[in-house]
Amino acid sequence: MEKVMKIREEVLKSVTPLSDSQLNKVPEEGKWSIAQVLEHLYLMEMNTVDAILETLSKDEYNPTGSKPIRNILDRTVKRVAPDDLTPSKEFQSLVELRKKLEKSRERLLKSIEGVSEEDLEQKSFIHRKYGLLTIRQWVSLIGYHEERHLKQIEEIKEAIINKVK
Protein backbone atom coordinates (compact mmCIF):
# COMPACT_ATOMS: atom_id res chain seq x y z
CA MET A 1 0.00 0.00 0.00
CA GLU A 2 2.97 2.26 0.63
CA LYS A 3 3.91 2.26 -3.06
CA VAL A 4 0.32 2.97 -4.07
CA MET A 5 0.25 5.99 -1.74
CA LYS A 6 3.65 7.25 -2.94
CA ILE A 7 2.65 7.11 -6.61
CA ARG A 8 -0.55 9.07 -5.88
CA GLU A 9 1.54 11.75 -4.16
CA GLU A 10 3.80 11.92 -7.23
CA VAL A 11 0.79 12.26 -9.55
CA LEU A 12 -0.64 15.11 -7.50
CA LYS A 13 2.75 16.81 -7.18
CA SER A 14 3.16 16.62 -10.96
CA VAL A 15 -0.15 18.35 -11.72
CA THR A 16 -0.28 20.90 -8.89
CA PRO A 17 1.62 23.67 -10.72
CA LEU A 18 -0.70 23.50 -13.73
CA SER A 19 -3.61 25.84 -14.37
CA ASP A 20 -7.07 24.41 -14.93
CA SER A 21 -6.74 25.48 -18.56
CA GLN A 22 -3.49 23.50 -18.93
CA LEU A 23 -5.07 20.48 -17.20
CA ASN A 24 -7.88 20.44 -19.74
CA LYS A 25 -5.74 21.08 -22.82
CA VAL A 26 -5.79 18.16 -25.23
CA PRO A 27 -2.26 17.74 -26.65
CA GLU A 28 -3.54 16.44 -29.99
CA GLU A 29 -6.70 15.05 -31.57
CA GLY A 30 -7.60 11.65 -30.16
CA LYS A 31 -5.45 12.02 -27.02
CA TRP A 32 -6.54 12.68 -23.46
CA SER A 33 -5.93 15.84 -21.49
CA ILE A 34 -4.29 15.59 -18.07
CA ALA A 35 -7.72 16.21 -16.50
CA GLN A 36 -9.06 13.20 -18.39
CA VAL A 37 -6.13 11.05 -17.24
CA LEU A 38 -6.87 12.06 -13.63
CA GLU A 39 -10.56 11.28 -14.06
CA HIS A 40 -9.60 7.90 -15.55
CA LEU A 41 -7.50 7.15 -12.43
CA TYR A 42 -10.51 8.02 -10.29
CA LEU A 43 -12.86 5.83 -12.36
CA MET A 44 -10.45 2.89 -12.28
CA GLU A 45 -10.01 3.10 -8.52
CA MET A 46 -13.75 3.44 -7.85
CA ASN A 47 -14.51 0.53 -10.18
CA THR A 48 -11.86 -1.61 -8.44
CA VAL A 49 -13.20 -0.74 -4.99
CA ASP A 50 -16.71 -1.76 -6.04
CA ALA A 51 -15.34 -5.11 -7.23
CA ILE A 52 -13.28 -5.56 -4.03
CA LEU A 53 -16.35 -4.96 -1.88
CA GLU A 54 -18.43 -7.36 -3.97
CA THR A 55 -15.70 -10.02 -3.78
CA LEU A 56 -15.32 -9.63 -0.02
CA SER A 57 -19.09 -10.02 0.44
CA LYS A 58 -18.96 -13.55 -0.98
CA ASP A 59 -17.77 -16.73 0.70
CA GLU A 60 -15.78 -17.75 -2.36
CA TYR A 61 -12.03 -18.28 -2.34
CA ASN A 62 -10.26 -18.33 -5.70
CA PRO A 63 -6.52 -18.43 -5.06
CA THR A 64 -4.31 -17.62 -8.03
CA GLY A 65 -0.60 -17.39 -8.75
CA SER A 66 1.43 -14.29 -9.40
CA LYS A 67 0.73 -12.39 -12.60
CA PRO A 68 2.94 -10.02 -14.59
CA ILE A 69 0.93 -6.95 -13.54
CA ARG A 70 4.12 -4.89 -13.52
CA ASN A 71 4.00 -5.14 -17.33
CA ILE A 72 1.30 -2.48 -17.28
CA LEU A 73 4.17 0.00 -16.95
CA ASP A 74 5.25 -0.75 -20.53
CA ARG A 75 3.80 2.20 -22.42
CA THR A 76 4.96 0.82 -25.78
CA VAL A 77 1.96 -1.48 -25.45
CA LYS A 78 -1.05 0.74 -26.16
CA ARG A 79 -4.26 0.04 -24.32
CA VAL A 80 -7.80 1.24 -24.86
CA ALA A 81 -9.82 1.98 -21.74
CA PRO A 82 -13.17 0.20 -21.51
CA ASP A 83 -16.22 2.46 -21.72
CA ASP A 84 -16.79 2.49 -17.96
CA LEU A 85 -13.24 3.80 -17.41
CA THR A 86 -13.27 6.35 -20.24
CA PRO A 87 -13.27 9.92 -18.92
CA SER A 88 -15.68 12.62 -20.02
CA LYS A 89 -14.66 15.58 -22.16
CA GLU A 90 -16.06 18.04 -19.61
CA PHE A 91 -13.83 20.83 -18.30
CA GLN A 92 -12.73 19.99 -14.75
CA SER A 93 -10.77 21.98 -12.21
CA LEU A 94 -7.86 20.64 -10.20
CA VAL A 95 -9.93 21.20 -7.07
CA GLU A 96 -12.71 18.94 -8.43
CA LEU A 97 -10.26 16.30 -9.59
CA ARG A 98 -8.40 16.28 -6.26
CA LYS A 99 -11.71 15.74 -4.46
CA LYS A 100 -12.54 12.81 -6.72
CA LEU A 101 -9.12 11.25 -6.20
CA GLU A 102 -9.33 11.77 -2.42
CA LYS A 103 -12.76 10.11 -2.43
CA SER A 104 -11.60 7.09 -4.40
CA ARG A 105 -8.48 6.66 -2.26
CA GLU A 106 -10.50 6.94 0.94
CA ARG A 107 -12.89 4.27 -0.39
CA LEU A 108 -9.96 2.02 -1.30
CA LEU A 109 -8.42 2.30 2.16
CA LYS A 110 -11.78 1.64 3.85
CA SER A 111 -12.48 -1.33 1.57
CA ILE A 112 -9.40 -3.21 2.74
CA GLU A 113 -9.28 -1.94 6.32
CA GLY A 114 -9.32 -4.90 8.69
CA VAL A 115 -9.44 -7.45 5.87
CA SER A 116 -7.56 -10.62 6.78
CA GLU A 117 -4.36 -11.64 5.00
CA GLU A 118 -6.17 -14.79 3.92
CA ASP A 119 -8.91 -12.80 2.19
CA LEU A 120 -6.39 -10.44 0.54
CA GLU A 121 -4.46 -13.43 -0.81
CA GLN A 122 -7.26 -15.92 -1.53
CA LYS A 123 -10.20 -13.85 -2.78
CA SER A 124 -9.92 -12.89 -6.42
CA PHE A 125 -11.76 -11.38 -9.35
CA ILE A 126 -11.13 -11.06 -13.07
CA HIS A 127 -9.02 -8.45 -14.83
CA ARG A 128 -9.66 -8.20 -18.56
CA LYS A 129 -5.98 -8.67 -19.47
CA TYR A 130 -4.39 -10.58 -16.58
CA GLY A 131 -7.28 -12.87 -15.68
CA LEU A 132 -7.88 -13.74 -12.05
CA LEU A 133 -6.11 -11.36 -9.62
CA THR A 134 -6.21 -11.48 -5.83
CA ILE A 135 -7.41 -8.43 -3.94
CA ARG A 136 -3.79 -7.74 -2.96
CA GLN A 137 -2.75 -7.91 -6.63
CA TRP A 138 -5.56 -5.52 -7.56
CA VAL A 139 -4.36 -3.01 -4.97
CA SER A 140 -0.83 -3.27 -6.38
CA LEU A 141 -2.23 -2.90 -9.88
CA ILE A 142 -3.78 0.45 -8.89
CA GLY A 143 -0.27 1.70 -8.06
CA TYR A 144 1.27 0.38 -11.27
CA HIS A 145 -1.64 1.80 -13.26
CA GLU A 146 -1.11 5.24 -11.74
CA GLU A 147 2.64 4.99 -12.34
CA ARG A 148 1.93 4.23 -16.01
CA HIS A 149 -0.32 7.27 -16.25
CA LEU A 150 2.16 9.48 -14.39
CA LYS A 151 4.50 8.91 -17.35
CA GLN A 152 1.63 9.84 -19.67
CA ILE A 153 0.95 13.01 -17.65
CA GLU A 154 4.61 14.01 -17.97
CA GLU A 155 4.44 13.47 -21.75
CA ILE A 156 1.27 15.56 -22.01
CA LYS A 157 2.83 18.34 -19.92
CA GLU A 158 5.81 18.38 -22.25
CA ALA A 159 3.54 18.50 -25.32
CA ILE A 160 1.29 21.31 -24.08
CA ILE A 161 4.18 23.41 -22.80
CA ASN A 162 6.13 23.02 -26.06
CA LYS A 163 2.97 23.75 -28.07
CA VAL A 164 2.64 27.13 -26.33
CA LYS A 165 6.24 28.13 -27.14
C-alpha positions in Angstrom: 0.0 0.0 0.0 3.0 2.3 0.6 3.9 2.3 -3.1 0.3 3.0 -4.1 0.2 6.0 -1.7 3.6 7.2 -2.9 2.7 7.1 -6.6 -0.5 9.1 -5.9 1.5 11.8 -4.2 3.8 11.9 -7.2 0.8 12.3 -9.5 -0.6 15.1 -7.5 2.7 16.8 -7.2 3.2 16.6 -11.0 -0.2 18.3 -11.7 -0.3 20.9 -8.9 1.6 23.7 -10.7 -0.7 23.5 -13.7 -3.6 25.8 -14.4 -7.1 24.4 -14.9 -6.7 25.5 -18.6 -3.5 23.5 -18.9 -5.1 20.5 -17.2 -7.9 20.4 -19.7 -5.7 21.1 -22.8 -5.8 18.2 -25.2 -2.3 17.7 -26.6 -3.5 16.4 -30.0 -6.7 15.1 -31.6 -7.6 11.7 -30.2 -5.4 12.0 -27.0 -6.5 12.7 -23.5 -5.9 15.8 -21.5 -4.3 15.6 -18.1 -7.7 16.2 -16.5 -9.1 13.2 -18.4 -6.1 11.1 -17.2 -6.9 12.1 -13.6 -10.6 11.3 -14.1 -9.6 7.9 -15.6 -7.5 7.2 -12.4 -10.5 8.0 -10.3 -12.9 5.8 -12.4 -10.5 2.9 -12.3 -10.0 3.1 -8.5 -13.7 3.4 -7.9 -14.5 0.5 -10.2 -11.9 -1.6 -8.4 -13.2 -0.7 -5.0 -16.7 -1.8 -6.0 -15.3 -5.1 -7.2 -13.3 -5.6 -4.0 -16.3 -5.0 -1.9 -18.4 -7.4 -4.0 -15.7 -10.0 -3.8 -15.3 -9.6 0.0 -19.1 -10.0 0.4 -19.0 -13.6 -1.0 -17.8 -16.7 0.7 -15.8 -17.7 -2.4 -12.0 -18.3 -2.3 -10.3 -18.3 -5.7 -6.5 -18.4 -5.1 -4.3 -17.6 -8.0 -0.6 -17.4 -8.7 1.4 -14.3 -9.4 0.7 -12.4 -12.6 2.9 -10.0 -14.6 0.9 -7.0 -13.5 4.1 -4.9 -13.5 4.0 -5.1 -17.3 1.3 -2.5 -17.3 4.2 0.0 -16.9 5.2 -0.7 -20.5 3.8 2.2 -22.4 5.0 0.8 -25.8 2.0 -1.5 -25.5 -1.0 0.7 -26.2 -4.3 0.0 -24.3 -7.8 1.2 -24.9 -9.8 2.0 -21.7 -13.2 0.2 -21.5 -16.2 2.5 -21.7 -16.8 2.5 -18.0 -13.2 3.8 -17.4 -13.3 6.3 -20.2 -13.3 9.9 -18.9 -15.7 12.6 -20.0 -14.7 15.6 -22.2 -16.1 18.0 -19.6 -13.8 20.8 -18.3 -12.7 20.0 -14.7 -10.8 22.0 -12.2 -7.9 20.6 -10.2 -9.9 21.2 -7.1 -12.7 18.9 -8.4 -10.3 16.3 -9.6 -8.4 16.3 -6.3 -11.7 15.7 -4.5 -12.5 12.8 -6.7 -9.1 11.3 -6.2 -9.3 11.8 -2.4 -12.8 10.1 -2.4 -11.6 7.1 -4.4 -8.5 6.7 -2.3 -10.5 6.9 0.9 -12.9 4.3 -0.4 -10.0 2.0 -1.3 -8.4 2.3 2.2 -11.8 1.6 3.8 -12.5 -1.3 1.6 -9.4 -3.2 2.7 -9.3 -1.9 6.3 -9.3 -4.9 8.7 -9.4 -7.5 5.9 -7.6 -10.6 6.8 -4.4 -11.6 5.0 -6.2 -14.8 3.9 -8.9 -12.8 2.2 -6.4 -10.4 0.5 -4.5 -13.4 -0.8 -7.3 -15.9 -1.5 -10.2 -13.8 -2.8 -9.9 -12.9 -6.4 -11.8 -11.4 -9.4 -11.1 -11.1 -13.1 -9.0 -8.5 -14.8 -9.7 -8.2 -18.6 -6.0 -8.7 -19.5 -4.4 -10.6 -16.6 -7.3 -12.9 -15.7 -7.9 -13.7 -12.1 -6.1 -11.4 -9.6 -6.2 -11.5 -5.8 -7.4 -8.4 -3.9 -3.8 -7.7 -3.0 -2.7 -7.9 -6.6 -5.6 -5.5 -7.6 -4.4 -3.0 -5.0 -0.8 -3.3 -6.4 -2.2 -2.9 -9.9 -3.8 0.4 -8.9 -0.3 1.7 -8.1 1.3 0.4 -11.3 -1.6 1.8 -13.3 -1.1 5.2 -11.7 2.6 5.0 -12.3 1.9 4.2 -16.0 -0.3 7.3 -16.3 2.2 9.5 -14.4 4.5 8.9 -17.4 1.6 9.8 -19.7 1.0 13.0 -17.6 4.6 14.0 -18.0 4.4 13.5 -21.7 1.3 15.6 -22.0 2.8 18.3 -19.9 5.8 18.4 -22.3 3.5 18.5 -25.3 1.3 21.3 -24.1 4.2 23.4 -22.8 6.1 23.0 -26.1 3.0 23.8 -28.1 2.6 27.1 -26.3 6.2 28.1 -27.1 
